[in-house]
Amino acid sequence: MADLAETTRSGWQASAEEAGRRLAGITAAGALLGVLVGGVGGRLAMMLLARLNPHLSGLTSDDGFTMGRFTVANTLQLLGTGLQFGLLGVAFYAVLRALMIGPRWFQVLTIGGGPAIVVGAVIVHPDGLDFTLLGSPWLGIALFMAIPGLYAGLLTVLAERWIRPDGWFAQAPLAHVLLSLALWLPLAPVLPVLGLLWLARQGARRLPAGAALLAHPSLPWIARLGLIAIFVVALVDLAHDVSALT
């Protein structure tokens, strides 16, 4: 009985270490891309739109930024926002990565295309300033859809490269690897939620009924169909808003 308990504890510890290393690698990749693609890329997109629309200088955008004015404080704020959105992307990716199917190019395309459409449906709207006052809304729409799409596509490539078995995050000392989880401080409540989801899944796998449910081939397809439904709804909403703007 004692041997069984020790084996169970060892199994939990090994699974927890593997999950921690995997999340640490995805976190580092997502945080880096959030700052570079979301923060720096977002700043470059704003600069381009401001240069093409100098008459809008001084107006406050829907996100609270002053158009045409680029200060150190605003840039740091945008980089911080990019980091936070990058971490949110990490949370979604960590939960949904097991649903990826097909060849690598298809995974990158679908993982990148989904967020581009969904985020586009959220930020593109015909009653705000960001798109209605531009000479042509197409450039703004394209830029602010490209940012989440590029982020998600690159995350698929970079994260999977960093967490592969021969990578640093899989082989380095655990204490060093887990340091990247400190990046979650801006969104600290999200990390325990991910931990609870992992615990629930691991607990279910150790019960006969739970293991049978998780192993059922229809379960991931039900989840994929749910994601497709979200994508279709977002696509319809985005098409409606773009039509109203153009």
N, C-alpha and C positions, 0 to 999 in steps of 0.2 A: 504493500500500500504506500509506504514511504517512497519507494522507487518510482511509483506511478505519479505521485505528487511532485517529485523532483523533476521527472521528465516533463510534466505539464508546465511547471514553472520555467524550465529551460526553453520549452517551445514558445511560451509567451514572450520570454526575454529576447529570443532570437527574432521573432516576428516583429517585436517592438523596435529592436535595433534596425532591422531592415527598413521598416516604415519610416523611422526617424531619419535615416541616411537618405532615403528617397525624397522625403519632404524637404530636407535641408538642401539637396541639390536643386530641386525644382524651385524652391524659394530663392536661392541665389540667382538662378537664371531669370526668374520672373521679376525680381527686384531690379536687376541690372537692365533688363529690357524695358521695364516700366519707366525707369529714369531716362534711358536713351531714346526709346521710341515715343513714349507718352510725353515725357518732359521736354527733352531737346527737340523731338519731332514736332510736338505741339507748338513750341515756341517758334520754330522755323515756319510752320504753317501760318501762324498768326502774323509773323513778319511779312510773309508773302502777301497775304490778304490785305494787310495794312498798306503795303507799298502800292498795291493795285487800286486801293480805295482811300486815297489821302483825305478825301472830304469827310470820312468817318472818324478822323483822329479826335480823341477826347471823349467819344461816346463810351458808355459802359456796356460791355457785352452781356449776354445772358448768363455767363459764368462768373461775372463780377470783375472781369479784367477791363482795364481802360485801353481802348483801341488806339494803336499808334504810339503808345508810350511803353517803353521797355526798361523797367528799373531792375536793380539787383533783387530787391525784395519780391517783386512780382515773379521774377525768374525762379527764385528759390521756392516760392509758393507753388509754381507750376511743376517744378521738379519733385516737390513733396507730394503733390497731387498725382503725378505720374507714378511715384513709388507706391502710393496707396492703391491705385487702380491696378498696378502690376501685381500686388499681393492678392487682390481680389481675383485676378486672373489665375494666380497660382492655386487658390482654393478650388476654383471650378475645375482647373486642369487636373489637380490631384484626385478629385472625386470622379471625374469623367474619363480619365485617360484609358481606363480598361475597356471603354466602349469603342475605341478606335479600331477600324477594320481596313482591309485593303492594302495596296502597296504604299510605300512611303510618300510618294507624290500626292496620292489621294488623301492620306491622313493630313498632310500639311494644308492641302487645298480646303478640306472640309473644316478643319480646326480653325483656319484663318478666315474662311468665308462666313461661318456662322456668327462669330462676334462682330464682324464688319456689318452684317445685316441687322443684327439685334441692337447693337449700340447705335447704328445709324438710325434705326427707328425711334430710339429714345431721344437722341440729340437733335434730329432734324424735325423741325416743326414750323408751320407757316405763320405763326403769330408772334415770333420773337424777332430780335434785331439781327442775330448772327447771319441769317440767310436772306431776310427780306430786303435789307438795305444794300446788299452787294449788287454790283452791276449785273452779274450773272451768278446765280446760286450754285451752278454746277461745280465750279472749282472748290468752293467751300464744302459742299457735300462730299465730293470725291476725296478731299484731304482728310476730313474728319471721319470718314469711313475707312480710309486706308490705314490710319494709325492703329485702331484696334485689330484690324485684319493682319497687318504686318507684325504687330506684337504677338498675336496668338500663333501665327505661322512660324515665326522665329522661335517662340517658346517651345513648340513641338520639336524643333530641330535641336536647339541648345540643351534643353532639359534632358531629353533622352540621351544625348551625348554625354552629359555630365553624370548621369546616374547609372550608366552601363557598368557591368561587373568589373571591368578593368579601369574604371575611372577613379578619380581622387576621392569622390564622396563615398565610394564603396570600400575603399581600402585605407584611407587615412584614419588616424586615431579618432574614436567616436567623439571625444570632448572637443576636438578641433572642428569636426564636421558640424556638430550641433550649434556652433557659434552663429551660423548663418540664421538660425531661428530667432535670434535677437532682432532681426529685421522686422519681425511681426509686431514690435512695440506700437507702431501707429495704429494697428488694427488688432490689438491684443485679444479682444473677445473672440475673434474668429478662430484662433488656434485651438482653444479648448473644444470648440464645436467639431473641428476636424478630428481631434483626439477621441471624442465621444463616438463619432461615426465609425472610426477605426475599431474602437472597442466593441461596438455593437456588431460590426461585421465579423470580428474575430470570435466573439461569443457565439454568434449564430453558426459559424463554421464548425464549432465544437459540439453542436447538438445535431442529432440525426435529421430532424425535420428541417432545421436551418441549413444544414449542409446540402440536403437534397434540393431545397428551394434555390440556393445560390448556384448550384451546379446545373439547374434546369436551363436548357439552351434557349428557351423563349424569354427568359428574364432580361438579358441584355438587349434583345430586339424590342421588347416593350419599352425599355428606357430610350433606345434610339428613336423609336416612333414618337415618343414624347418630345424629344429634342427636335425632331423634324416638324412636329406640330407647332412648337414655339417659333421655329425658323419661318414657317409659312405665314403665321400670324404677323410676325415682325415684317416680313417681306411685303405683305399686303398693306400694312400700316405705312411703311416707308414709301411704297409706290403712291399711295394716296397723298402723303405730304409733299412728295416731290412734284406730283401733278399740280397740287395747289400752288406751289412756289413758281412753277414754270408755265 
